Amino acid sequence: MLLGDARAGKLAENIVGFSRALRRAGLPIDSARIGLAQQAAALVGISRRQDLYAGLESVLVSRQEDRQVFQELFDAFFRNPEIAKQLMAQLLPSSKAQANPPKRSPRATEALTPPRVATPMQAAREEEIHLDAAMSASDTARLRHADFQSLSASEFLLMERLVREVPLII
């Protein structure tokens, strides 16, 4: 079987975009895992959505806490085209009811937002802030009591970095 979406030939591109979104959401995705995801999709095929889900999950998810984010992003990237048509029909001006977007975790929502293109001025300002940046006590206290499911992707990455810096007493 050749890799690709039967409707548009975009499966490989979707897997790469999906993997990048997972990386933005804080999952440890590298090019080797993206290659494995391509191979898994080629092996399981696209005829059954559950098979594609299981194949991609088996190579892209390595931590239990990442499964929910994977599921939400998978649903966003590989949704049923009939459902997409229904959602588009609801967005037409003749429709009186507004479609409510699905409730997603902050990590998935942040991963689905397109990355900002930084102007040189913004990049310099962010670099200046980054070099100045020790977390304030209130931020640290807030993260200390935060629910991991409610963290955004950037907060989750910051939390992982802080945990790695904690000295272990042996």
DSSP file (Angstrom, degrees, kcal/mol; ACC not computed):
  #  RESIDUE AA STRUCTURE BP1 BP2  ACC     N-H-->O    O-->H-N    N-H-->O    O-->H-N    TCO  KAPPA ALPHA  PHI   PSI    X-CA   Y-CA   Z-CA
    1    1 A M              0   0    0      0, 0.0     2,-0.3     0, 0.0    44,-0.1   0.000 360.0 360.0 360.0 134.0    0.0    0.0    0.0
    2    2 A L        -     0   0    0      1,-0.1     2,-0.3     2,-0.0     0, 0.0  -0.616 360.0-111.2 -81.0 142.0    1.3    3.4   -0.8
    3    3 A L  S    S+     0   0    0     -2,-0.3     2,-0.2    42,-0.0     9,-0.1  -0.572  70.9  88.0 -73.9 130.3    1.3    6.0    1.9
    4    4 A G  S    S-     0   0    0     -2,-0.3     2,-0.4    37,-0.1    42,-0.1  -0.690  77.7 -81.5 154.1 155.1   -1.2    8.7    1.4
    5    5 A D     >  -     0   0    0     -2,-0.2     4,-2.4     1,-0.1     7,-0.0  -0.649  32.0-141.8 -79.6 129.3   -4.8    9.8    1.8
    6    6 A A  T  4 S+     0   0    0     -2,-0.4    -1,-0.1     1,-0.2     0, 0.0   0.815  98.8  47.0 -63.1 -29.9   -7.1    8.4   -0.8
    7    7 A R  T  4 S-     0   0    0      1,-0.1    -1,-0.2    -3,-0.0    -2,-0.0   0.909 137.2  -3.0 -80.4 -42.1   -9.1   11.6   -1.0
    8    8 A A  T  4 S-     0   0    0      0, 0.0    -2,-0.2     0, 0.0    -1,-0.1   0.467  84.2-118.2-134.3  -3.2   -6.3   14.2   -1.2
    9    9 A G  S  < S+     0   0    0     -4,-2.4     4,-0.2     1,-0.1    -3,-0.1   0.836  79.3 117.9  67.6  32.0   -2.9   12.5   -1.0
   10   10 A K     >  +     0   0    0      1,-0.1     4,-2.6     2,-0.1     5,-0.2   0.234  28.2 106.9-116.9  12.2   -2.1   14.5    2.2
   11   11 A L  H  > S+     0   0    0      1,-0.2     4,-2.6     2,-0.2     5,-0.2   0.927  81.9  49.4 -62.6 -45.0   -1.7   11.7    4.8
   12   12 A A  H  > S+     0   0    0      1,-0.2     4,-2.1     2,-0.2    -1,-0.2   0.921 113.6  46.6 -60.2 -43.6    2.1   12.1    5.1
   13   13 A E  H  > S+     0   0    0      1,-0.2     4,-2.7     2,-0.2    -1,-0.2   0.887 111.5  52.2 -65.0 -38.2    1.8   15.8    5.4
   14   14 A N  H  X S+     0   0    0     -4,-2.6     4,-3.0     2,-0.2    -2,-0.2   0.894 108.4  50.6 -65.0 -39.1   -0.9   15.4    8.0
   15   15 A I  H  X S+     0   0    0     -4,-2.6     4,-2.6     2,-0.2    -2,-0.2   0.911 111.8  47.4 -65.9 -41.1    1.2   13.0   10.1
   16   16 A V  H  X S+     0   0    0     -4,-2.1     4,-2.3     2,-0.2    -2,-0.2   0.942 115.5  44.9 -64.5 -46.4    4.2   15.5   10.0
   17   17 A G  H  X S+     0   0    0     -4,-2.7     4,-2.2     2,-0.2    -2,-0.2   0.898 113.6  50.7 -62.9 -40.5    1.9   18.4   11.0
   18   18 A F  H  X S+     0   0    0     -4,-3.0     4,-2.2     2,-0.2    -2,-0.2   0.914 110.5  49.2 -61.9 -44.5    0.2   16.2   13.7
   19   19 A S  H  X S+     0   0    0     -4,-2.6     4,-2.2     1,-0.2    -2,-0.2   0.886 110.1  50.9 -64.5 -39.4    3.6   15.2   15.1
   20   20 A R  H  X S+     0   0    0     -4,-2.3     4,-2.4     2,-0.2    -1,-0.2   0.891 109.1  50.9 -65.6 -38.8    4.7   18.9   15.2
   21   21 A A  H  X S+     0   0    0     -4,-2.2     4,-1.6     2,-0.2    -2,-0.2   0.901 109.1  51.4 -64.7 -39.6    1.6   19.8   17.0
   22   22 A L  H  <>S+     0   0    0     -4,-2.2     5,-2.4     2,-0.2     4,-0.3   0.906 109.2  50.8 -61.8 -40.4    2.3   17.0   19.5
   23   23 A R  H ><5S+     0   0    0     -4,-2.2     3,-1.5     1,-0.2    -2,-0.2   0.917 108.7  50.9 -63.2 -43.0    5.8   18.4   20.0
   24   24 A R  H 3<5S+     0   0    0     -4,-2.4    -1,-0.2     1,-0.3    -2,-0.2   0.812 105.8  57.6 -63.5 -28.1    4.4   21.9   20.6
   25   25 A A  T 3<5S-     0   0    0     -4,-1.6    -1,-0.3    -5,-0.2    -2,-0.2   0.506 128.8 -97.4 -81.1  -3.5    2.1   20.3   23.2
   26   26 A G  T < 5S+     0   0    0     -3,-1.5    -3,-0.2     1,-0.3    -2,-0.1   0.470  76.2 139.3 106.2   1.7    5.1   19.0   25.1
   27   27 A L      < -     0   0    0     -5,-2.4     2,-1.9    -6,-0.1    -1,-0.3  -0.564  62.8-113.3 -77.3 144.2    5.4   15.4   23.8
   28   28 A P        +     0   0    0      0, 0.0     2,-0.5     0, 0.0    -1,-0.1  -0.529  55.1 160.8 -79.0  81.6    8.9   14.2   23.2
   29   29 A I        +     0   0    0     -2,-1.9     2,-0.2   -10,-0.1    31,-0.1  -0.894   9.5 170.5-107.2 128.0    8.6   13.8   19.4
   30   30 A D     >  -     0   0    0     -2,-0.5     4,-1.9     1,-0.0     3,-0.3  -0.709  51.4 -90.0-124.5-179.5   11.7   13.7   17.2
   31   31 A S  H  > S+     0   0    0      1,-0.2     4,-2.3    -2,-0.2     5,-0.1   0.821 123.5  58.8 -64.8 -30.3   12.3   12.9   13.5
   32   32 A A  H  > S+     0   0    0      1,-0.2     4,-2.1     2,-0.2    -1,-0.2   0.915 107.2  46.7 -64.3 -41.5   12.8    9.2   14.3
   33   33 A R  H  > S+     0   0    0     -3,-0.3     4,-2.4     2,-0.2    -2,-0.2   0.867 109.5  53.9 -68.5 -35.1    9.4    9.0   15.8
   34   34 A I  H  X S+     0   0    0     -4,-1.9     4,-2.1     2,-0.2    -2,-0.2   0.918 109.0  49.3 -64.3 -41.3    7.9   10.9   12.9
   35   35 A G  H  X S+     0   0    0     -4,-2.3     4,-2.1     1,-0.2    -2,-0.2   0.901 110.7  49.8 -62.5 -41.3    9.5    8.3   10.6
   36   36 A L  H  X S+     0   0    0     -4,-2.1     4,-2.8     1,-0.2    -2,-0.2   0.876 108.3  53.7 -64.2 -37.2    8.1    5.5   12.7
   37   37 A A  H  X S+     0   0    0     -4,-2.4     4,-2.4     2,-0.2    -2,-0.2   0.901 107.5  50.6 -64.1 -39.9    4.6    7.1   12.6
   38   38 A Q  H  X S+     0   0    0     -4,-2.1     4,-1.9     2,-0.2    -2,-0.2   0.925 112.8  46.4 -61.9 -44.3    4.9    7.2    8.7
   39   39 A Q  H  X S+     0   0    0     -4,-2.1     4,-2.2     2,-0.2    -2,-0.2   0.903 111.1  51.7 -65.4 -41.1    5.8    3.5    8.7
   40   40 A A  H  X S+     0   0    0     -4,-2.8     4,-2.7     1,-0.2     5,-0.3   0.909 109.5  49.9 -62.4 -41.6    3.0    2.6   11.2
   41   41 A A  H  X S+     0   0    0     -4,-2.4     4,-2.0     1,-0.2    -1,-0.2   0.884 110.4  50.6 -64.1 -37.6    0.4    4.4    9.0
   42   42 A A  H  < S+     0   0    0     -4,-1.9    -1,-0.2    -5,-0.2    -2,-0.2   0.875 113.8  45.6 -67.0 -36.2    1.7    2.5    6.0
   43   43 A L  H  < S+     0   0    0     -4,-2.2    -2,-0.2     1,-0.2    -1,-0.2   0.920 121.1  34.2 -74.2 -44.5    1.4   -0.8    7.8
   44   44 A V  H  < S-     0   0    0     -4,-2.7     4,-0.3    -5,-0.2     3,-0.2   0.743  99.9-149.3 -86.4 -22.5   -2.1   -0.3    9.4
   45   45 A G     <  -     0   0    0     -4,-2.0    -1,-0.1    -5,-0.3    -2,-0.1  -0.138  22.1 -93.4  80.7 179.3   -3.6    1.7    6.5
   46   46 A I  S    S+     0   0    0    -42,-0.1    -1,-0.2     1,-0.1     3,-0.1   0.302  94.8  97.3-117.2   6.9   -6.2    4.3    6.6
   47   47 A S  S    S+     0   0    0     -3,-0.2     2,-0.5     1,-0.2    -1,-0.1   0.848  89.3  41.0 -69.2 -31.3   -9.3    2.3    6.0
   48   48 A R     >  -     0   0    0     -4,-0.3     4,-1.8     1,-0.1     3,-0.3  -0.969  69.6-155.6-120.3 121.5  -10.1    2.1    9.7
   49   49 A R  H  > S+     0   0    0     -2,-0.5     4,-2.6     1,-0.2     5,-0.1   0.857  94.7  56.9 -61.7 -37.8   -9.6    5.2   11.9
   50   50 A Q  H  > S+     0   0    0      1,-0.2     4,-2.5     2,-0.2    -1,-0.2   0.869 105.9  50.7 -64.4 -36.0   -9.2    3.1   15.1
   51   51 A D  H  > S+     0   0    0     -3,-0.3     4,-2.6     2,-0.2    -1,-0.2   0.920 111.2  47.4 -66.9 -43.2   -6.3    1.2   13.5
   52   52 A L  H  X S+     0   0    0     -4,-1.8     4,-2.6     2,-0.2     5,-0.3   0.917 112.2  51.1 -62.9 -42.6   -4.5    4.4   12.4
   53   53 A Y  H  X S+     0   0    0     -4,-2.6     4,-2.7     1,-0.2    -2,-0.2   0.945 112.8  44.9 -58.0 -50.3   -5.1    5.8   15.9
   54   54 A A  H  X S+     0   0    0     -4,-2.5     4,-2.1     1,-0.2    -2,-0.2   0.894 113.5  50.3 -64.2 -40.6   -3.6    2.7   17.6
   55   55 A G  H  X S+     0   0    0     -4,-2.6     4,-0.8     2,-0.2    -1,-0.2   0.929 115.0  41.9 -64.2 -45.4   -0.7    2.6   15.2
   56   56 A L  H >X S+     0   0    0     -4,-2.6     4,-2.2     1,-0.2     3,-0.6   0.898 113.7  52.6 -69.3 -39.7    0.2    6.3   15.7
   57   57 A E  H 3X S+     0   0    0     -4,-2.7     4,-1.9    -5,-0.3    -1,-0.2   0.883 103.0  59.3 -62.8 -37.1   -0.3    6.2   19.4
   58   58 A S  H 3< S+     0   0    0     -4,-2.1    -1,-0.2     1,-0.2    -2,-0.2   0.794 117.6  29.6 -65.1 -27.4    2.0    3.2   19.8
   59   59 A V  H << S+     0   0    0     -4,-0.8    -1,-0.2    -3,-0.6    -2,-0.2   0.665 124.6  43.0-105.2 -18.8    5.0    5.1   18.3
   60   60 A L  H  < S+     0   0    0     -4,-2.2     2,-0.5    -5,-0.1    -3,-0.2   0.705 102.0  65.7-101.6 -21.7    4.3    8.7   19.3
   61   61 A V     <  +     0   0    0     -4,-1.9    -1,-0.1    -5,-0.3     3,-0.1  -0.895  41.6 156.4-109.4 125.1    3.1    8.4   22.9
   62   62 A S        +     0   0    0     -2,-0.5     2,-0.4     1,-0.1    -1,-0.1   0.468  61.5  60.6-121.0  -7.0    5.5    7.2   25.6
   63   63 A R  S >  S-     0   0    0      1,-0.1     3,-1.5     0, 0.0     4,-0.3  -0.970  72.6-135.2-126.6 140.4    3.9    8.7   28.8
   64   64 A Q  G >  S+     0   0    0     -2,-0.4     3,-1.7     1,-0.3     4,-0.4   0.873 104.3  60.4 -58.1 -39.7    0.5    8.1   30.2
   65   65 A E  G 3  S+     0   0    0      1,-0.3     4,-0.4     2,-0.1    -1,-0.3   0.638  99.6  58.3 -67.9 -11.9   -0.2   11.8   30.8
   66   66 A D  G <> S+     0   0    0     -3,-1.5     4,-2.4     1,-0.2    -1,-0.3   0.528  81.1  86.3 -92.7  -6.7    0.2   12.5   27.1
   67   67 A R  H <> S+     0   0    0     -3,-1.7     4,-2.6    -4,-0.3     5,-0.2   0.895  87.5  50.2 -63.4 -41.0   -2.6   10.2   26.0
   68   68 A Q  H  > S+     0   0    0     -4,-0.4     4,-2.4     2,-0.2    -1,-0.2   0.921 111.9  47.5 -64.8 -42.9   -5.4   12.7   26.4
   69   69 A V  H  > S+     0   0    0     -4,-0.4     4,-2.5     1,-0.2     5,-0.3   0.916 111.6  51.7 -63.2 -42.3   -3.5   15.4   24.4
   70   70 A F  H  X S+     0   0    0     -4,-2.4     4,-2.8     1,-0.2    -2,-0.2   0.935 110.4  48.5 -58.5 -46.8   -2.7   12.8   21.7
   71   71 A Q  H  X S+     0   0    0     -4,-2.6     4,-2.5     1,-0.2    -2,-0.2   0.921 112.3  47.6 -61.7 -44.9   -6.4   11.9   21.5
   72   72 A E  H  X S+     0   0    0     -4,-2.4     4,-1.6     1,-0.2    -1,-0.2   0.911 115.7  43.9 -64.6 -42.5   -7.6   15.5   21.3
   73   73 A L  H  X S+     0   0    0     -4,-2.5     4,-2.4     2,-0.2     5,-0.2   0.869 111.8  53.6 -71.9 -35.2   -5.0   16.4   18.6
   74   74 A F  H  X S+     0   0    0     -4,-2.8     4,-3.1    -5,-0.3    -2,-0.2   0.936 108.8  49.8 -61.5 -45.4   -5.7   13.1   16.7
   75   75 A D  H  < S+     0   0    0     -4,-2.5    -1,-0.2     1,-0.2    -2,-0.2   0.866 112.8  47.7 -61.2 -35.6   -9.4   14.0   16.6
   76   76 A A  H  < S+     0   0    0     -4,-1.6     3,-0.4    -5,-0.2    -1,-0.2   0.884 119.9  36.4 -73.1 -38.1   -8.6   17.5   15.3
   77   77 A F  H  < S+     0   0    0     -4,-2.4    -2,-0.2     1,-0.2    -3,-0.2   0.855 126.3  33.4 -84.4 -36.3   -6.2   16.3   12.6
   78   78 A F  S  < S+     0   0    0     -4,-3.1    -1,-0.2    -5,-0.2    -2,-0.1  -0.362  81.8 154.3-120.4  51.9   -7.9   13.1   11.4
   79   79 A R        -     0   0    0     -3,-0.4    -3,-0.1     1,-0.1    -4,-0.1  -0.365  55.4 -87.9 -80.0 160.7  -11.5   13.9   11.8
   80   80 A N     >  -     0   0    0      1,-0.1     4,-2.1    -2,-0.1     3,-0.4  -0.487  32.0-137.3 -65.6 127.9  -14.3   12.3    9.8
   81   81 A P  H  > S+     0   0    0      0, 0.0     4,-2.1     0, 0.0    -1,-0.1   0.805 103.3  58.0 -62.2 -27.3  -14.8   14.3    6.6
   82   82 A E  H  > S+     0   0    0      2,-0.2     4,-2.1     1,-0.2     5,-0.1   0.906 106.7  47.3 -67.4 -40.1  -18.6   14.0    7.1
   83   83 A I  H  > S+     0   0    0     -3,-0.4     4,-2.6     2,-0.2    -1,-0.2   0.903 110.1  53.4 -65.5 -40.0  -18.4   15.6   10.5
   84   84 A A  H  X S+     0   0    0     -4,-2.1     4,-2.5     1,-0.2    -2,-0.2   0.902 108.0  50.6 -61.5 -40.3  -16.2   18.3    9.0
   85   85 A K  H  X S+     0   0    0     -4,-2.1     4,-2.4     2,-0.2    -1,-0.2   0.909 110.2  49.8 -63.3 -41.4  -18.8   19.0    6.3
   86   86 A Q  H  X S+     0   0    0     -4,-2.1     4,-1.7     2,-0.2    -2,-0.2   0.909 111.1  48.9 -64.2 -41.3  -21.5   19.3    8.9
   87   87 A L  H  X S+     0   0    0     -4,-2.6     4,-1.0     1,-0.2    -2,-0.2   0.907 111.3  49.6 -64.7 -40.6  -19.4   21.7   10.9
   88   88 A M  H  X S+     0   0    0     -4,-2.5     4,-0.5     1,-0.2     3,-0.5   0.888 107.9  54.1 -64.8 -38.0  -18.8   23.8    7.8
   89   89 A A  H >< S+     0   0    0     -4,-2.4     3,-0.8     1,-0.2    -1,-0.2   0.862 105.3  54.2 -63.7 -34.5  -22.5   23.8    7.0
   90   90 A Q  H 3< S+     0   0    0     -4,-1.7    -1,-0.2     1,-0.2    -2,-0.2   0.764 103.5  57.0 -70.0 -23.9  -23.1   25.2   10.5
   91   91 A L  H 3< S+     0   0    0     -4,-1.0    -1,-0.2    -3,-0.5    -2,-0.2   0.575  81.1 110.5 -84.6  -8.7  -20.7   28.0    9.9
   92   92 A L  S X< S-     0   0    0     -3,-0.8     3,-1.7    -4,-0.5    -3,-0.0  -0.317  81.8-115.1 -65.0 150.5  -22.6   29.3    6.8
   93   93 A P  T 3  S+     0   0    0      0, 0.0    -1,-0.1     0, 0.0    -3,-0.0   0.781 112.6  63.1 -58.9 -27.6  -24.3   32.6    7.2
   94   94 A S  T 3  S+     0   0    0     -5,-0.1     2,-0.3     2,-0.0    -4,-0.1   0.693  83.7  94.9 -72.5 -16.1  -27.8   31.0    6.7
   95   95 A S    <   -     0   0    0     -3,-1.7    -5,-0.0    -6,-0.2     0, 0.0  -0.586  55.6-167.8 -78.5 134.2  -27.3   29.0    9.9
   96   96 A K        +     0   0    0     -2,-0.3     2,-0.4     2,-0.0    -1,-0.1   0.759  68.2  73.9 -90.6 -28.5  -28.7   30.5   13.0
   97   97 A A  S    S-     0   0    0      1,-0.0     2,-0.4     0, 0.0    -2,-0.0  -0.717  75.5-139.5 -91.0 134.1  -27.0   28.1   15.5
   98   98 A Q        -     0   0    0     -2,-0.4     2,-0.3    -7,-0.0    -7,-0.1  -0.751  19.6-121.8 -90.7 136.7  -23.3   28.6   16.2
   99   99 A A        -     0   0    0     -2,-0.4    -1,-0.0   -12,-0.2   -12,-0.0  -0.612  21.8-134.5 -76.9 132.2  -21.2   25.5   16.5
  100  100 A N        -     0   0    0     -2,-0.3     3,-0.1     1,-0.0    -1,-0.0  -0.758  21.8-121.9 -86.0 128.8  -19.5   25.2   19.8
  101  101 A P        -     0   0    0      0, 0.0     3,-0.1     0, 0.0    -1,-0.0  -0.396  39.1 -93.5 -66.3 148.3  -15.8   24.2   19.4
  102  102 A P        -     0   0    0      0, 0.0     2,-0.5     0, 0.0     0, 0.0  -0.306  41.4-105.5 -63.9 146.1  -15.0   21.0   21.3
  103  103 A K        -     0   0    0     -3,-0.1     2,-0.3     6,-0.0    -3,-0.0  -0.605  48.6-179.9 -73.9 122.0  -13.6   21.4   24.8
  104  104 A R        -     0   0    0     -2,-0.5   -35,-0.1    -3,-0.1    -1,-0.0  -0.851  31.9 -99.8-122.9 158.0   -9.9   20.7   24.7
  105  105 A S     >  -     0   0    0     -2,-0.3     4,-2.5   -37,-0.1     5,-0.2  -0.368  39.1-110.1 -68.9 156.1   -7.1   20.7   27.3
  106  106 A P  H  > S+     0   0    0      0, 0.0     4,-2.6     0, 0.0    47,-0.5   0.852 118.4  55.5 -58.2 -34.5   -4.9   23.8   27.3
  107  107 A R  H  > S+     0   0    0     44,-0.5     4,-1.9    42,-0.3    46,-0.1   0.925 110.8  43.6 -64.7 -43.7   -1.9   21.8   26.0
  108  108 A A  H  > S+     0   0    0      2,-0.2     4,-1.7     1,-0.2    -1,-0.2   0.909 114.1  50.6 -68.3 -41.2   -3.9   20.7   22.9
  109  109 A T  H  X S+     0   0    0     -4,-2.5     4,-1.0     1,-0.2    -2,-0.2   0.924 111.7  47.1 -62.0 -45.1   -5.4   24.2   22.4
  110  110 A E  H  < S+     0   0    0     -4,-2.6     3,-0.3     1,-0.2    -1,-0.2   0.871 111.1  52.5 -65.0 -35.9   -2.0   25.8   22.5
  111  111 A A  H  < S+     0   0    0     -4,-1.9    -1,-0.2     1,-0.2    -2,-0.2   0.816 108.1  51.6 -69.7 -29.5   -0.6   23.2   20.1
  112  112 A L  H  < S+     0   0    0     -4,-1.7    -1,-0.2    -3,-0.1    -2,-0.2   0.665  88.5  93.7 -82.9 -16.7   -3.4   23.8   17.6
  113  113 A T  S  < S-     0   0    0     -4,-1.0     3,-0.1    -3,-0.3    -4,-0.0  -0.591  88.7-108.4 -75.9 136.7   -2.8   27.6   17.5
  114  114 A P        -     0   0    0      0, 0.0    -1,-0.1     0, 0.0    -2,-0.1  -0.361  38.8-102.7 -65.1 142.1   -0.5   28.6   14.7
  115  115 A P        -     0   0    0      0, 0.0     2,-0.2     0, 0.0    -4,-0.0  -0.368  37.9-112.5 -65.5 143.1    2.9   29.7   15.8
  116  116 A R        -     0   0    0     -3,-0.1     2,-0.8     1,-0.1    -3,-0.0  -0.472  19.1-129.0 -73.5 144.1    3.4   33.5   15.8
  117  117 A V        -     0   0    0     -2,-0.2     2,-0.3     0, 0.0    -1,-0.1  -0.866  29.3-141.7 -91.9 115.0    5.9   34.9   13.4
  118  118 A A        -     0   0    0     -2,-0.8     0, 0.0     4,-0.1     0, 0.0  -0.604   3.2-139.9 -84.3 133.2    8.1   37.1   15.5
  119  119 A T     >  -     0   0    0     -2,-0.3     4,-2.8     1,-0.1     5,-0.2  -0.482  33.3-104.3 -78.0 160.8    9.3   40.4   14.1
  120  120 A P  H  > S+     0   0    0      0, 0.0     4,-2.2     0, 0.0     5,-0.2   0.861 123.4  52.9 -55.8 -35.1   13.0   41.3   15.0
  121  121 A M  H  > S+     0   0    0      2,-0.2     4,-2.2     1,-0.2     5,-0.1   0.932 111.2  45.0 -66.4 -45.4   11.7   43.7   17.6
  122  122 A Q  H  > S+     0   0    0      1,-0.2     4,-2.9     2,-0.2     5,-0.2   0.902 112.0  52.6 -64.8 -40.6    9.6   41.1   19.3
  123  123 A A  H  X S+     0   0    0     -4,-2.8     4,-2.4     1,-0.2    -1,-0.2   0.905 110.2  47.8 -62.3 -41.7   12.3   38.5   19.2
  124  124 A A  H  X S+     0   0    0     -4,-2.2     4,-2.4    -5,-0.2    -1,-0.2   0.907 112.7  49.1 -65.0 -41.3   14.8   41.0   20.8
  125  125 A R  H  X S+     0   0    0     -4,-2.2     4,-2.3     2,-0.2    -2,-0.2   0.921 112.8  46.8 -64.6 -44.0   12.2   41.8   23.5
  126  126 A E  H  X S+     0   0    0     -4,-2.9     4,-2.8     2,-0.2    -2,-0.2   0.887 112.4  50.4 -65.8 -38.2   11.5   38.1   24.2
  127  127 A E  H  X S+     0   0    0     -4,-2.4     4,-2.5    -5,-0.2    -1,-0.2   0.905 109.9  51.0 -63.9 -41.0   15.2   37.3   24.3
  128  128 A E  H  X S+     0   0    0     -4,-2.4     4,-1.1     2,-0.2    -2,-0.2   0.922 113.7  44.0 -62.5 -44.1   15.7   40.2   26.8
  129  129 A I  H  X S+     0   0    0     -4,-2.3     4,-0.5     1,-0.2     3,-0.3   0.904 112.1  53.7 -66.2 -41.4   12.9   38.9   29.0
  130  130 A H  H >< S+     0   0    0     -4,-2.8     3,-1.0     1,-0.2    -2,-0.2   0.895 108.8  48.2 -62.1 -40.7   14.2   35.3   28.6
  131  131 A L  H 3< S+     0   0    0     -4,-2.5    -1,-0.2     1,-0.2    -2,-0.2   0.766 114.6  46.8 -71.1 -23.7   17.7   36.3   29.8
  132  132 A D  H 3< S+     0   0    0     -4,-1.1     2,-0.9    -3,-0.3    -1,-0.2   0.492  90.5 123.1 -87.4  -4.9   16.2   38.2   32.7
  133  133 A A    <<  +     0   0    0     -3,-1.0     2,-0.4    -4,-0.5    -3,-0.0  -0.527  16.4 145.3 -91.7 101.8   13.9   35.4   33.7
  134  134 A A        -     0   0    0     -2,-0.9     2,-0.1     0, 0.0    -2,-0.0  -0.957  57.9-105.2-108.7 143.7   13.8   33.8   37.0
  135  135 A M        -     0   0    0     -2,-0.4     2,-0.1     1,-0.1    -2,-0.0  -0.396  34.0-118.8 -68.3 143.9   10.3   32.7   37.9
  136  136 A S     >  -     0   0    0      1,-0.1     4,-2.2    -2,-0.1     5,-0.2  -0.381  25.2-109.5 -75.1 162.2    8.7   34.9   40.5
  137  137 A A  H  > S+     0   0    0      1,-0.2     4,-2.7     2,-0.2     5,-0.2   0.863 118.6  54.6 -61.9 -36.1    7.6   33.3   43.7
  138  138 A S  H  > S+     0   0    0      2,-0.2     4,-2.4     1,-0.2    -1,-0.2   0.895 108.1  48.6 -67.8 -38.2    3.9   33.6   42.8
  139  139 A D  H  > S+     0   0    0      2,-0.2     4,-2.5     1,-0.2    -2,-0.2   0.925 113.3  47.4 -64.4 -43.8    4.5   31.7   39.5
  140  140 A T  H  X S+     0   0    0     -4,-2.2     4,-2.1     1,-0.2    -2,-0.2   0.918 112.9  48.6 -63.6 -43.3    6.4   29.0   41.3
  141  141 A A  H  X S+     0   0    0     -4,-2.7     4,-1.2     2,-0.2    -1,-0.2   0.897 110.8  51.0 -64.1 -39.7    3.7   28.7   44.0
  142  142 A R  H  < S+     0   0    0     -4,-2.4     3,-0.5     1,-0.2     4,-0.4   0.926 112.0  46.3 -64.3 -43.5    1.0   28.6   41.4
  143  143 A L  H >< S+     0   0    0     -4,-2.5     3,-0.8     1,-0.2    -1,-0.2   0.833 105.2  62.0 -67.0 -31.1    2.7   25.8   39.5
  144  144 A R  H 3< S+     0   0    0     -4,-2.1    -1,-0.2     1,-0.2    -2,-0.2   0.831 115.5  31.6 -63.3 -31.5    3.4   23.9   42.7
  145  145 A H  T 3< S+     0   0    0     -4,-1.2    -1,-0.2    -3,-0.5    -2,-0.2   0.283  95.0 119.3-109.6   9.2   -0.4   23.6   43.3
  146  146 A A    <   -     0   0    0     -3,-0.8     2,-0.4    -4,-0.4    -3,-0.0  -0.443  67.5-117.4 -79.3 148.8   -1.5   23.4   39.6
  147  147 A D    >   -     0   0    0      1,-0.1     3,-1.5    -2,-0.1     4,-0.5  -0.725  20.4-136.1 -79.3 129.2   -3.4   20.5   38.2
  148  148 A F  G >  S+     0   0    0     -2,-0.4     3,-0.9     1,-0.3    -1,-0.1   0.810 103.3  58.6 -60.2 -29.7   -1.2   19.0   35.4
  149  149 A Q  G 3  S+     0   0    0      1,-0.2   -42,-0.3   -43,-0.1    -1,-0.3   0.740 103.5  52.8 -71.2 -21.5   -4.2   18.6   33.2
  150  150 A S  G <  S+     0   0    0     -3,-1.5    -1,-0.2   -45,-0.1    -2,-0.2   0.488  85.9 107.3 -93.5  -2.1   -4.8   22.4   33.3
  151  151 A L    <   -     0   0    0     -3,-0.9   -44,-0.5    -4,-0.5     2,-0.1  -0.492  67.4-128.4 -76.9 143.4   -1.3   23.4   32.3
  152  152 A S     >  -     0   0    0    -46,-0.2     4,-2.6    -2,-0.2   -45,-0.3  -0.341  34.2 -99.0 -76.6 171.4   -0.6   24.9   28.9
  153  153 A A  H  > S+     0   0    0    -47,-0.5     4,-2.4     1,-0.2     5,-0.2   0.905 124.7  48.5 -61.8 -42.1    2.1   23.3   26.8
  154  154 A S  H  > S+     0   0    0      1,-0.2     4,-2.1     2,-0.2    -1,-0.2   0.894 112.7  48.1 -67.5 -37.7    4.6   26.1   27.8
  155  155 A E  H  > S+     0   0    0      2,-0.2     4,-2.6     1,-0.2    -2,-0.2   0.885 110.7  52.4 -66.7 -37.5    3.8   25.7   31.5
  156  156 A F  H  X S+     0   0    0     -4,-2.6     4,-2.4     2,-0.2    -2,-0.2   0.919 110.3  47.2 -64.0 -44.1    4.1   21.9   31.2
  157  157 A L  H  X S+     0   0    0     -4,-2.4     4,-2.2     2,-0.2    -1,-0.2   0.892 112.4  50.3 -64.3 -39.2    7.6   22.3   29.6
  158  158 A L  H  X S+     0   0    0     -4,-2.1     4,-2.6     2,-0.2    -2,-0.2   0.911 109.5  51.0 -63.8 -42.3    8.6   24.7   32.3
  159  159 A M  H  X S+     0   0    0     -4,-2.6     4,-2.4     1,-0.2    -2,-0.2   0.911 109.5  50.4 -61.9 -42.9    7.3   22.3   35.0
  160  160 A E  H  X S+     0   0    0     -4,-2.4     4,-2.1     1,-0.2    -1,-0.2   0.911 111.0  49.1 -61.2 -42.0    9.4   19.5   33.4
  161  161 A R  H  X S+     0   0    0     -4,-2.2     4,-1.3     1,-0.2    -2,-0.2   0.915 111.2  49.2 -64.6 -42.6   12.5   21.8   33.4
  162  162 A L  H  X S+     0   0    0     -4,-2.6     4,-0.5     1,-0.2    -1,-0.2   0.892 109.8  51.6 -64.1 -39.2   12.0   22.7   37.0
  163  163 A V  H >< S+     0   0    0     -4,-2.4     3,-1.1     1,-0.2    -1,-0.2   0.901 107.2  53.2 -64.9 -40.1   11.5   19.1   38.1
  164  164 A R  H 3< S+     0   0    0     -4,-2.1    -1,-0.2     1,-0.2    -2,-0.2   0.802 106.5  54.3 -64.2 -27.7   14.8   18.2   36.3
  165  165 A E  H 3< S+     0   0    0     -4,-1.3    -1,-0.2    -3,-0.2    -2,-0.2   0.549  80.3 108.9 -84.7  -7.4   16.6   20.9   38.3
  166  166 A V  S << S-     0   0    0     -3,-1.1     2,-0.2    -4,-0.5    -3,-0.0  -0.558  74.5-123.4 -71.1 125.2   15.5   19.6   41.7
  167  167 A P        -     0   0    0      0, 0.0     2,-0.5     0, 0.0    -1,-0.1  -0.496  19.0-137.9 -71.9 136.4   18.5   18.1   43.5
  168  168 A L        -     0   0    0     -2,-0.2     2,-0.7     2,-0.0     0, 0.0  -0.826   8.2-146.0 -95.4 128.5   18.0   14.5   44.5
  169  169 A I              0   0    0     -2,-0.5     0, 0.0     1,-0.1     0, 0.0  -0.841 360.0 360.0 -96.0 117.8   19.3   13.6   48.0
  170  170 A I              0   0    0     -2,-0.7    -1,-0.1     0, 0.0    -2,-0.0   0.391 360.0 360.0-112.6 360.0   20.7   10.1   48.0
